[in-house]
């Protein structure tokens, strides 16, 4: 059940794009993972679980913000018409671009 919850959380946060969104998503995933590892390492004691959650959340936030992909490049400018002509109906159309 825990694996299913982690998978659902990862899929829900997978579409984040801004560094802030990625930091929050990374902190959430890192916190859950850190708490799980901390609980396993400390035999379920609260101190180990909380320490693991804090370290995991901090690491996840830093890595999430650092791995944000760059924004897409702007679209190219539209072509300009160098020569105009007329179509079959007499409407002006561009027949050469530069």
Secondary structure, DSSP 8 states (H G I E B T S, - for coil): -HHHHHHHHHHHTTT--SHHHHHHHHHHHHHHHHHHHHHHHTTT-HHHHHHHHHHHHHHHHHHHHHT-------------EEEEEE-TTS-EEEEEE-
